[in-house]
């Protein structure tokens, strides 16, 4: 008989900036398009989000990327975006083309947007999940 580690979330987890308008829009997009409820979410301002960032080598006080964690593997920057989108299945698998663009081009663009996200898109209160969505947030 195996025991499940309750501290380890089941399924892929996306750690996002809970006060960034762009990041909250990304979460709403995923809630709408992830019909299977595959992805879980943790705001980087939360205890769980901070712990996941630190575990995967990102500074919880100054994160420059969102983080996708799936089991023992983790992705950041454009790799994380591409993996999340293709994970939605269907036509979203076409996002695999992102991997064809050299990382030396796509990651600096991603990081520029990430560094300037508050100035470009603003800040807001963290997304308040509906009752149906609540189970998907850590």
KASULNOR-V577009 format. One line per field, one symbol per residue. ss: DSSP state (H for helix, E for strand, - for the rest). phi: phi as a letter, one per 20 degrees, with the letter a starting at -180 (. if undefined). burial: I if it has 9 or more other C-alpha atoms within 8 Angstrom, else O. A space follows every 10 residues. Layout:
# KASULNOR-V577009
ss = ???
phi = ???
burial = ???
This chain:
# KASULNOR-V577009
ss = ---------- --EEEE---E HHHHHHHHHH HHH------E EEE---HHHH HHHHH----- ------EEEE --EEEEHHHH HHHHHHH--H HHHHHHHHHH --HHHHHHHH HHHHH-HHHH H-E------- ---HHHE-
phi = .ddeffeefe nfddecefde ffffffffgf ffeegemfed cbffeegfff ffgfgdmdff ebfdbecddc medbcclfff ffffffffml fffffgfgff fggfeffffg fffffdffff dncbfggeff gfegfede
burial = OOOOOOOOOO IIIIIIIIII IIIIOOIOOI IOOIOOOOII IIIIIOOIII IIIIOOOOOI OOIOOIIIII OOOIIIIIII IIIIIIOIOO OIIOIIOOIO OOOOOIIOOI IOOIOOIIOO IIOOOIOOOO OOIOOIIO
